[in-house]
Amino acid sequence: IIISALFRVKTASFEEIENNISACVKARSAQPKGKSMGSVFKNGAYAAGKAVDAAGLKGFKMGGASVSEKHANFILNDGTASSADVYSLIKLVKSAVKERVGISLEEEIRYLGEF
């Protein structure tokens, strides 16, 4: 529950606002379309998506969940994935990246239940 908030607004020209919006849209174009949770792993010294890609996991599927072909730090749901599918895929990705690339990934997401 939010009880109060303080916002600081900066005035900008129409052109500056358009440029900012264009930059955001361009940055999001690298992200896959479809049902996902957004970025799954935190970026550290090495970009998480590149580590997952280096482990050869782009497109890997478990049930209805798959590692995005477009950006490997996204797990997509084809509409049939269960939470167990997603959780199992995350565990497999973490294990494979550690084994094949030598990097320990940490989830950006938080779990609200047990699997």
The first five atom37 places (N, CA, C, CB, O) and aatype in JSON, in Angstrom:
{
  "aatype": [9, 9, 9, 15, 0, 10, 13, 1, 19, 11, 16, 0, 15, 13, 6, 6, 9, 6, 2, 2, 9, 15, 0, 4, 19, 11, 0, 1, 15, 0, 5, 14, 11, 7, 11, 15, 12, 7, 15, 19, 13, 11, 2, 7, 0, 18, 0, 0, 7, 11, 0, 19, 3, 0, 0, 7, 10, 11, 7, 13, 11, 12, 7, 7, 0, 15, 19, 15, 6, 11, 8, 0, 2, 13, 9, 10, 2, 3, 7, 16, 0, 15, 15, 0, 3, 19, 18, 15, 10, 9, 11, 10, 19, 11, 15, 0, 19, 11, 6, 1, 19, 7, 9, 15, 10, 6, 6, 6, 9, 1, 18, 10, 7, 6, 13],
  "atom_mask": [
    [1, 1, 1, 1, 1],
    [1, 1, 1, 1, 1],
    [1, 1, 1, 1, 1],
    [1, 1, 1, 1, 1],
    [1, 1, 1, 1, 1],
    [1, 1, 1, 1, 1],
    [1, 1, 1, 1, 1],
    [1, 1, 1, 1, 1],
    [1, 1, 1, 1, 1],
    [1, 1, 1, 1, 1],
    [1, 1, 1, 1, 1],
    [1, 1, 1, 1, 1],
    [1, 1, 1, 1, 1],
    [1, 1, 1, 1, 1],
    [1, 1, 1, 1, 1],
    [1, 1, 1, 1, 1],
    [1, 1, 1, 1, 1],
    [1, 1, 1, 1, 1],
    [1, 1, 1, 1, 1],
    [1, 1, 1, 1, 1],
    [1, 1, 1, 1, 1],
    [1, 1, 1, 1, 1],
    [1, 1, 1, 1, 1],
    [1, 1, 1, 1, 1],
    [1, 1, 1, 1, 1],
    [1, 1, 1, 1, 1],
    [1, 1, 1, 1, 1],
    [1, 1, 1, 1, 1],
    [1, 1, 1, 1, 1],
    [1, 1, 1, 1, 1],
    [1, 1, 1, 1, 1],
    [1, 1, 1, 1, 1],
    [1, 1, 1, 1, 1],
    [1, 1, 1, 0, 1],
    [1, 1, 1, 1, 1],
    [1, 1, 1, 1, 1],
    [1, 1, 1, 1, 1],
    [1, 1, 1, 0, 1],
    [1, 1, 1, 1, 1],
    [1, 1, 1, 1, 1],
    [1, 1, 1, 1, 1],
    [1, 1, 1, 1, 1],
    [1, 1, 1, 1, 1],
    [1, 1, 1, 0, 1],
    [1, 1, 1, 1, 1],
    [1, 1, 1, 1, 1],
    [1, 1, 1, 1, 1],
    [1, 1, 1, 1, 1],
    [1, 1, 1, 0, 1],
    [1, 1, 1, 1, 1],
    [1, 1, 1, 1, 1],
    [1, 1, 1, 1, 1],
    [1, 1, 1, 1, 1],
    [1, 1, 1, 1, 1],
    [1, 1, 1, 1, 1],
    [1, 1, 1, 0, 1],
    [1, 1, 1, 1, 1],
    [1, 1, 1, 1, 1],
    [1, 1, 1, 0, 1],
    [1, 1, 1, 1, 1],
    [1, 1, 1, 1, 1],
    [1, 1, 1, 1, 1],
    [1, 1, 1, 0, 1],
    [1, 1, 1, 0, 1],
    [1, 1, 1, 1, 1],
    [1, 1, 1, 1, 1],
    [1, 1, 1, 1, 1],
    [1, 1, 1, 1, 1],
    [1, 1, 1, 1, 1],
    [1, 1, 1, 1, 1],
    [1, 1, 1, 1, 1],
    [1, 1, 1, 1, 1],
    [1, 1, 1, 1, 1],
    [1, 1, 1, 1, 1],
    [1, 1, 1, 1, 1],
    [1, 1, 1, 1, 1],
    [1, 1, 1, 1, 1],
    [1, 1, 1, 1, 1],
    [1, 1, 1, 0, 1],
    [1, 1, 1, 1, 1],
    [1, 1, 1, 1, 1],
    [1, 1, 1, 1, 1],
    [1, 1, 1, 1, 1],
    [1, 1, 1, 1, 1],
    [1, 1, 1, 1, 1],
    [1, 1, 1, 1, 1],
    [1, 1, 1, 1, 1],
    [1, 1, 1, 1, 1],
    [1, 1, 1, 1, 1],
    [1, 1, 1, 1, 1],
    [1, 1, 1, 1, 1],
    [1, 1, 1, 1, 1],
    [1, 1, 1, 1, 1],
    [1, 1, 1, 1, 1],
    [1, 1, 1, 1, 1],
    [1, 1, 1, 1, 1],
    [1, 1, 1, 1, 1],
    [1, 1, 1, 1, 1],
    [1, 1, 1, 1, 1],
    [1, 1, 1, 1, 1],
    [1, 1, 1, 1, 1],
    [1, 1, 1, 0, 1],
    [1, 1, 1, 1, 1],
    [1, 1, 1, 1, 1],
    [1, 1, 1, 1, 1],
    [1, 1, 1, 1, 1],
    [1, 1, 1, 1, 1],
    [1, 1, 1, 1, 1],
    [1, 1, 1, 1, 1],
    [1, 1, 1, 1, 1],
    [1, 1, 1, 1, 1],
    [1, 1, 1, 1, 1],
    [1, 1, 1, 0, 1],
    [1, 1, 1, 1, 1],
    [1, 1, 1, 1, 1]
  ],
  "atom_positions": [
    [[0.85, -1.18, 0.0], [0.0, 0.0, 0.0], [0.89, 1.23, 0.0], [-0.97, 0.0, 1.23], [1.81, 1.35, 0.81]],
    [[0.62, 2.14, -0.91], [1.36, 3.4, -0.96], [0.52, 4.45, -0.24], [1.68, 3.82, -2.44], [-0.63, 4.7, -0.6]],
    [[1.12, 5.07, 0.76], [0.4, 6.08, 1.53], [0.64, 7.47, 0.97], [0.82, 6.03, 3.01], [-0.27, 8.3, 0.94]],
    [[1.86, 7.73, 0.52], [2.14, 9.02, -0.09], [3.3, 8.86, -1.06], [2.45, 10.09, 0.99], [4.02, 7.86, -1.05]],
    [[3.47, 9.87, -1.9], [4.56, 9.84, -2.87], [4.97, 11.27, -3.19], [4.14, 9.09, -4.17], [4.17, 12.2, -3.12]],
    [[6.23, 11.41, -3.53], [6.76, 12.71, -3.92], [7.38, 12.54, -5.3], [7.81, 13.25, -2.88], [8.22, 11.65, -5.49]],
    [[6.99, 13.36, -6.24], [7.5, 13.27, -7.59], [8.26, 14.54, -7.92], [6.37, 13.05, -8.6], [7.83, 15.64, -7.6]],
    [[9.4, 14.36, -8.57], [10.15, 15.5, -9.09], [10.01, 15.45, -10.6], [11.66, 15.48, -8.64], [10.35, 14.44, -11.22]],
    [[9.53, 16.5, -11.17], [9.36, 16.53, -12.61], [10.33, 17.53, -13.21], [7.91, 16.89, -12.98], [10.61, 18.59, -12.64]],
    [[10.83, 17.17, -14.34], [11.76, 18.02, -15.06], [11.07, 18.49, -16.33], [13.1, 17.27, -15.37], [10.51, 17.68, -17.08]],
    [[11.11, 19.76, -16.58], [10.53, 20.26, -17.81], [11.49, 19.98, -18.95], [10.2, 21.78, -17.71], [12.71, 20.04, -18.79]],
    [[10.93, 19.68, -20.09], [11.74, 19.39, -21.27], [10.98, 19.83, -22.5], [12.09, 17.87, -21.35], [9.76, 19.97, -22.5]],
    [[11.74, 20.05, -23.53], [11.11, 20.44, -24.8], [10.44, 19.23, -25.42], [12.15, 21.06, -25.78], [10.74, 18.08, -25.07]],
    [[9.55, 19.49, -26.34], [8.86, 18.42, -27.05], [9.88, 17.51, -27.74], [7.86, 19.0, -28.09], [9.73, 16.29, -27.74]],
    [[10.91, 18.11, -28.32], [11.95, 17.35, -29.03], [12.72, 16.43, -28.07], [12.93, 18.31, -29.73], [12.99, 15.28, -28.4]],
    [[13.05, 16.93, -26.88], [13.75, 16.09, -25.89], [12.88, 14.91, -25.47], [14.14, 16.93, -24.65], [13.37, 13.78, -25.33]],
    [[11.6, 15.17, -25.27], [10.68, 14.1, -24.87], [10.57, 13.06, -25.98], [9.28, 14.69, -24.54], [10.63, 11.86, -25.71]],
    [[10.42, 13.51, -27.22], [10.37, 12.57, -28.35], [11.64, 11.75, -28.45], [10.13, 13.34, -29.66], [11.58, 10.55, -28.72]],
    [[12.8, 12.37, -28.25], [14.08, 11.65, -28.3], [14.17, 10.6, -27.2], [15.26, 12.63, -28.19], [14.65, 9.49, -27.44]],
    [[13.71, 10.94, -26.01], [13.72, 9.98, -24.89], [12.81, 8.8, -25.18], [13.29, 10.67, -23.59], [13.16, 7.65, -24.91]],
    [[11.64, 9.07, -25.71], [10.7, 8.0, -26.04], [11.3, 7.1, -27.13], [9.33, 8.58, -26.52], [11.23, 5.88, -27.04]],
    [[11.89, 7.71, -28.14], [12.52, 6.93, -29.22], [13.64, 6.05, -28.69], [13.06, 7.86, -30.32], [13.78, 4.9, -29.12]],
    [[14.43, 6.56, -27.76], [15.52, 5.78, -27.18], [14.98, 4.58, -26.4], [16.4, 6.66, -26.27], [15.53, 3.49, -26.45]],
    [[13.89, 4.8, -25.67], [13.27, 3.7, -24.91], [12.7, 2.64, -25.85], [12.15, 4.24, -24.0], [12.87, 1.44, -25.62]],
    [[12.03, 3.08, -26.9], [11.46, 2.13, -27.86], [12.57, 1.33, -28.54], [10.61, 2.88, -28.93], [12.44, 0.13, -28.73]],
    [[13.66, 1.99, -28.89], [14.79, 1.31, -29.53], [15.4, 0.28, -28.57], [15.87, 2.34, -29.97], [15.71, -0.84, -28.98]],
    [[15.57, 0.64, -27.31], [16.13, -0.29, -26.33], [15.24, -1.5, -26.15], [16.33, 0.42, -24.97], [15.74, -2.62, -25.99]],
    [[13.94, -1.31, -26.18], [13.0, -2.43, -26.0], [12.9, -3.31, -27.24], [11.63, -1.9, -25.65], [12.4, -4.44, -27.15]],
    [[13.36, -2.83, -28.39], [13.27, -3.64, -29.6], [14.16, -4.88, -29.52], [13.65, -2.8, -30.82], [13.95, -5.83, -30.27]],
    [[15.14, -4.87, -28.63], [16.01, -6.04, -28.45], [15.32, -7.11, -27.61], [17.34, -5.63, -27.79], [15.77, -8.26, -27.56]],
    [[14.23, -6.75, -26.96], [13.52, -7.69, -26.11], [12.48, -8.46, -26.92], [12.84, -6.95, -24.94], [11.89, -7.94, -27.86]],
    [[12.28, -9.72, -26.53], [11.31, -10.53, -27.27], [9.87, -10.1, -27.01], [11.47, -11.99, -26.9], [9.54, -9.56, -25.95]],
    [[9.04, -10.34, -27.99], [7.6, -10.1, -27.82], [6.97, -11.39, -27.32], [6.93, -9.62, -29.17], [7.51, -12.47, -27.54]],
    [[5.87, -11.27, -26.66], [5.18, -12.45, -26.15], [5.1, -12.44, -24.64], [0.0, 0.0, 0.0], [5.45, -11.45, -23.99]],
    [[4.63, -13.54, -24.1], [4.44, -13.65, -22.66], [5.76, -14.0, -21.99], [3.36, -14.71, -22.32], [6.34, -15.06, -22.25]],
    [[6.23, -13.11, -21.12], [7.46, -13.37, -20.38], [7.38, -12.64, -19.04], [8.71, -12.92, -21.18], [6.47, -11.86, -18.79]],
    [[8.37, -12.92, -18.2], [8.46, -12.24, -16.9], [9.43, -11.08, -16.98], [8.89, -13.22, -15.8], [9.73, -10.46, -15.95]],
    [[9.93, -10.76, -18.15], [10.98, -9.77, -18.28], [12.33, -10.44, -18.04], [0.0, 0.0, 0.0], [12.44, -11.66, -18.14]],
    [[13.33, -9.66, -17.73], [14.65, -10.22, -17.47], [14.59, -11.16, -16.28], [15.69, -9.1, -17.23], [14.03, -10.82, -15.24]],
    [[15.17, -12.33, -16.44], [15.12, -13.34, -15.39], [16.32, -13.25, -14.47], [15.03, -14.73, -16.0], [16.19, -13.4, -13.25]],
    [[17.51, -13.01, -15.04], [18.74, -13.01, -14.25], [19.37, -11.62, -14.19], [19.74, -14.0, -14.84], [19.24, -10.83, -15.12]],
    [[20.04, -11.34, -13.07], [20.72, -10.06, -12.89], [21.98, -10.03, -13.74], [21.06, -9.82, -11.4], [22.66, -11.05, -13.91]],
    [[22.28, -8.87, -14.28], [23.54, -8.68, -14.98], [24.61, -8.35, -13.96], [23.42, -7.56, -16.05], [24.39, -7.57, -13.04]],
    [[25.76, -8.95, -14.14], [26.9, -8.67, -13.28], [28.05, -8.21, -14.13], [0.0, 0.0, 0.0], [27.88, -7.39, -15.03]],
    [[29.24, -8.74, -13.86], [30.41, -8.41, -14.66], [30.23, -8.9, -16.09], [31.68, -9.0, -14.05], [30.87, -8.4, -17.02]],
    [[29.36, -9.89, -16.28], [29.1, -10.48, -17.59], [27.59, -10.43, -17.79], [29.65, -11.96, -17.7], [26.83, -10.78, -16.89]],
    [[27.14, -10.0, -18.95], [25.7, -9.9, -19.22], [25.06, -11.28, -19.13], [25.44, -9.27, -20.62], [25.53, -12.23, -19.76]],
    [[23.99, -11.4, -18.36], [23.34, -12.68, -18.13], [22.86, -13.32, -19.43], [22.17, -12.5, -17.19], [23.04, -14.52, -19.63]],
    [[22.25, -12.55, -20.31], [21.76, -13.09, -21.57], [22.88, -13.67, -22.42], [0.0, 0.0, 0.0], [22.71, -14.7, -23.07]],
    [[24.05, -13.01, -22.41], [25.2, -13.52, -23.17], [25.72, -14.81, -22.55], [26.32, -12.46, -23.22], [26.16, -15.71, -23.27]],
    [[25.67, -14.91, -21.23], [26.11, -16.14, -20.56], [25.19, -17.31, -20.92], [26.15, -15.94, -19.02], [25.65, -18.42, -21.18]],
    [[23.88, -17.05, -20.92], [22.91, -18.1, -21.27], [23.1, -18.5, -22.73], [21.45, -17.62, -21.03], [23.05, -19.68, -23.06]],
    [[23.32, -17.52, -23.59], [23.57, -17.8, -25.01], [24.86, -18.6, -25.17], [23.65, -16.48, -25.83], [24.9, -19.56, -25.94]],
    [[25.91, -18.22, -24.45], [27.2, -18.92, -24.54], [27.07, -20.37, -24.09], [28.26, -18.2, -23.7], [27.84, -21.23, -24.53]],
    [[26.12, -20.63, -23.22], [25.89, -22.01, -22.76], [25.07, -22.8, -23.77], [25.18, -22.0, -21.4], [24.82, -23.99, -23.58]],
    [[24.65, -22.15, -24.85], [23.91, -22.83, -25.91], [22.45, -23.1, -25.6], [0.0, 0.0, 0.0], [21.88, -24.09, -26.07]],
    [[21.84, -22.23, -24.79], [20.48, -22.5, -24.32], [19.38, -21.71, -25.01], [20.42, -22.23, -22.87], [18.21, -21.89, -24.68]],
    [[19.71, -20.84, -25.97], [18.64, -20.13, -26.68], [17.71, -21.14, -27.32], [19.23, -19.16, -27.75], [18.16, -22.06, -28.0]],
    [[16.42, -20.97, -27.1], [15.43, -21.86, -27.68], [15.16, -23.13, -26.89], [0.0, 0.0, 0.0], [14.25, -23.88, -27.22]],
    [[15.93, -23.38, -25.84], [15.72, -24.59, -25.04], [14.37, -24.53, -24.36], [16.85, -24.77, -23.99], [13.97, -23.48, -23.85]],
    [[13.64, -25.66, -24.36], [12.28, -25.69, -23.81], [12.14, -26.71, -22.7], [11.28, -26.0, -24.91], [12.81, -27.75, -22.68]],
    [[11.26, -26.39, -21.78], [10.78, -27.32, -20.75], [9.29, -27.09, -20.65], [11.51, -27.11, -19.37], [8.85, -26.03, -20.21]],
    [[8.51, -28.07, -21.04], [7.05, -27.88, -21.05], [6.71, -26.72, -21.96], [0.0, 0.0, 0.0], [7.15, -26.68, -23.11]],
    [[5.93, -25.79, -21.46], [5.53, -24.63, -22.25], [6.43, -23.42, -22.08], [0.0, 0.0, 0.0], [6.11, -22.34, -22.57]],
    [[7.55, -23.59, -21.37], [8.49, -22.48, -21.14], [9.72, -22.67, -22.01], [8.88, -22.39, -19.64], [10.2, -23.79, -22.19]],
    [[10.24, -21.56, -22.55], [11.44, -21.65, -23.37], [12.31, -20.42, -23.19], [11.07, -21.82, -24.85], [11.83, -19.34, -22.86]],
    [[13.61, -20.62, -23.4], [14.56, -19.51, -23.4], [14.39, -18.8, -24.74], [16.06, -20.0, -23.17], [14.43, -19.44, -25.8]],
    [[14.2, -17.51, -24.71], [13.96, -16.74, -25.92], [15.11, -16.86, -26.91], [13.73, -15.27, -25.58], [16.28, -16.84, -26.52]],
    [[14.77, -17.0, -28.18], [15.76, -17.01, -29.25], [16.31, -15.61, -29.49], [15.15, -17.57, -30.55], [17.44, -15.45, -29.95]],
    [[15.51, -14.58, -29.17], [15.91, -13.2, -29.43], [16.82, -12.65, -28.34], [14.68, -12.31, -29.55], [17.8, -11.98, -28.65]],
    [[16.53, -12.93, -27.08], [17.32, -12.44, -25.94], [17.28, -13.51, -24.87], [16.77, -11.06, -25.4], [16.23, -13.77, -24.27]],
    [[18.42, -14.13, -24.63], [18.47, -15.32, -23.77], [18.23, -15.06, -22.29], [19.79, -15.97, -23.94], [18.2, -16.0, -21.5]],
    [[18.05, -13.81, -21.89], [17.73, -13.52, -20.48], [16.22, -13.45, -20.27], [18.39, -12.21, -20.04], [15.76, -13.01, -19.21]],
    [[15.46, -13.89, -21.25], [14.01, -13.91, -21.15], [13.52, -15.34, -21.3], [13.37, -12.99, -22.22], [13.96, -16.07, -22.18]],
    [[12.6, -15.74, -20.43], [11.94, -17.03, -20.57], [10.52, -16.74, -21.0], [11.98, -17.86, -19.22], [9.79, -15.98, -20.36]],
    [[10.14, -17.36, -22.11], [8.81, -17.13, -22.69], [7.85, -18.25, -22.31], [8.91, -17.02, -24.21], [8.25, -19.39, -22.08]],
    [[6.58, -17.89, -22.26], [5.51, -18.84, -21.98], [4.67, -18.94, -23.24], [4.64, -18.4, -20.73], [4.12, -17.94, -23.71]],
    [[4.57, -20.15, -23.79], [3.78, -20.32, -25.03], [2.28, -20.34, -24.75], [4.2, -21.61, -25.75], [1.48, -20.58, -25.65]],
    [[1.9, -20.11, -23.51], [0.49, -20.11, -23.12], [0.11, -21.36, -22.35], [0.0, 0.0, 0.0], [-0.98, -21.44, -21.79]],
    [[1.01, -22.33, -22.32], [0.72, -23.58, -21.61], [1.69, -23.84, -20.46], [0.75, -24.73, -22.56], [1.53, -24.83, -19.75]],
    [[2.69, -22.98, -20.27], [3.7, -23.22, -19.23], [3.11, -23.1, -17.84], [4.86, -22.25, -19.39], [2.34, -22.18, -17.55]],
    [[3.48, -24.02, -16.99], [3.12, -23.94, -15.58], [4.25, -23.23, -14.84], [2.85, -25.36, -14.96], [5.35, -23.07, -15.39]],
    [[3.99, -22.82, -13.62], [5.05, -22.22, -12.82], [6.18, -23.22, -12.61], [4.51, -21.73, -11.46], [7.35, -22.84, -12.53]],
    [[5.85, -24.49, -12.51], [6.87, -25.54, -12.35], [7.74, -25.64, -13.6], [6.2, -26.9, -12.06], [8.95, -25.87, -13.49]],
    [[7.16, -25.47, -14.79], [7.94, -25.47, -16.03], [8.97, -24.34, -15.99], [7.02, -25.33, -17.27], [10.15, -24.56, -16.28]],
    [[8.52, -23.15, -15.65], [9.4, -21.98, -15.62], [10.48, -22.16, -14.57], [8.58, -20.68, -15.34], [11.66, -21.92, -14.83]],
    [[10.09, -22.59, -13.38], [11.06, -22.78, -12.29], [12.1, -23.84, -12.66], [10.33, -23.2, -11.0], [13.29, -23.64, -12.42]],
    [[11.66, -24.94, -13.24], [12.59, -26.0, -13.65], [13.55, -25.5, -14.72], [11.81, -27.22, -14.18], [14.73, -25.84, -14.69]],
    [[13.05, -24.7, -15.65], [13.91, -24.16, -16.7], [14.94, -23.2, -16.11], [13.06, -23.45, -17.77], [16.1, -23.23, -16.5]],
    [[14.53, -22.37, -15.18], [15.46, -21.45, -14.52], [16.57, -22.23, -13.81], [14.71, -20.55, -13.52], [17.74, -21.88, -13.93]],
    [[16.2, -23.27, -13.08], [17.2, -24.09, -12.39], [18.16, -24.75, -13.38], [16.52, -25.18, -11.54], [19.37, -24.78, -13.13]],
    [[17.63, -25.26, -14.49], [18.48, -25.89, -15.5], [19.43, -24.86, -16.11], [17.62, -26.53, -16.6], [20.61, -25.15, -16.3]],
    [[18.92, -23.68, -16.43], [19.75, -22.63, -17.03], [20.88, -22.25, -16.07], [18.9, -21.39, -17.37], [22.04, -22.16, -16.49]],
    [[20.56, -22.04, -14.8], [21.58, -21.68, -13.82], [22.67, -22.74, -13.75], [20.96, -21.47, -12.44], [23.86, -22.43, -13.74]],
    [[22.26, -24.0, -13.7], [23.19, -25.11, -13.61], [24.07, -25.22, -14.86], [22.44, -26.41, -13.38], [25.28, -25.38, -14.76]],
    [[23.45, -25.12, -16.03], [24.19, -25.25, -17.29], [25.17, -24.1, -17.48], [23.22, -25.31, -18.47], [26.29, -24.31, -17.93]],
    [[24.75, -22.88, -17.14], [25.64, -21.73, -17.29], [26.84, -21.87, -16.35], [24.88, -20.4, -17.0], [27.97, -21.57, -16.73]],
    [[26.59, -22.31, -15.14], [27.7, -22.52, -14.18], [28.67, -23.57, -14.71], [27.15, -22.96, -12.78], [29.88, -23.38, -14.67]],
    [[28.13, -24.67, -15.22], [28.95, -25.77, -15.71], [29.69, -25.42, -17.01], [28.08, -26.99, -15.94], [30.88, -25.7, -17.13]],
    [[29.0, -24.8, -17.96], [29.58, -24.57, -19.29], [30.36, -23.27, -19.43], [28.5, -24.59, -20.31], [31.31, -23.18, -20.19]],
    [[29.93, -22.23, -18.66], [30.52, -20.9, -18.82], [31.29, -20.48, -17.56], [29.44, -19.88, -19.14], [32.13, -19.58, -17.62]],
    [[30.99, -21.12, -16.44], [31.69, -20.79, -15.19], [31.15, -19.56, -14.49], [0.0, 0.0, 0.0], [31.85, -18.95, -13.68]],
    [[29.91, -19.2, -14.79], [29.29, -18.01, -14.18], [28.09, -18.44, -13.36], [28.87, -16.97, -15.27], [27.26, -19.23, -13.82]],
    [[28.0, -17.91, -12.15], [26.83, -18.16, -11.28], [25.8, -17.07, -11.52], [27.24, -18.21, -9.76], [26.06, -15.9, -11.24]],
    [[24.66, -17.44, -12.03], [23.59, -16.48, -12.28], [22.72, -16.32, -11.04], [22.72, -16.91, -13.49], [22.51, -17.28, -10.29]],
    [[22.23, -15.11, -10.84], [21.33, -14.82, -9.73], [20.02, -14.28, -10.32], [21.96, -13.8, -8.72], [20.04, -13.39, -11.17]],
    [[18.9, -14.83, -9.86], [17.61, -14.38, -10.39], [17.31, -12.94, -10.0], [16.5, -15.3, -9.9], [17.64, -12.48, -8.9]],
    [[16.67, -12.25, -10.93], [16.13, -10.92, -10.66], [14.73, -11.04, -10.07], [16.1, -10.06, -11.94], [14.25, -10.15, -9.38]],
    [[14.1, -12.15, -10.36], [12.72, -12.37, -9.93], [12.68, -12.87, -8.49], [12.01, -13.37, -10.86], [13.68, -13.37, -7.97]],
    [[11.54, -12.72, -7.86], [11.33, -13.22, -6.5], [10.21, -14.24, -6.54], [11.0, -12.07, -5.51], [9.22, -14.07, -7.24]],
    [[10.4, -15.29, -5.77], [9.42, -16.36, -5.72], [8.45, -16.14, -4.56], [10.11, -17.73, -5.59], [8.86, -15.74, -3.47]],
    [[7.19, -16.4, -4.8], [6.17, -16.2, -3.78], [5.65, -17.52, -3.22], [5.02, -15.4, -4.36], [4.79, -17.51, -2.34]],
    [[6.15, -18.63, -3.69], [5.69, -19.92, -3.21], [6.75, -20.97, -3.37], [0.0, 0.0, 0.0], [7.86, -20.69, -3.83]],
    [[6.42, -22.17, -3.0], [7.33, -23.31, -3.11], [7.0, -24.1, -4.36], [7.24, -24.22, -1.84], [5.87, -24.08, -4.85]],
    [[8.02, -24.8, -4.87], [7.82, -25.63, -6.07], [8.2, -27.04, -5.79], [8.62, -25.09, -7.24], [8.11, -27.9, -6.67]]
  ]
}
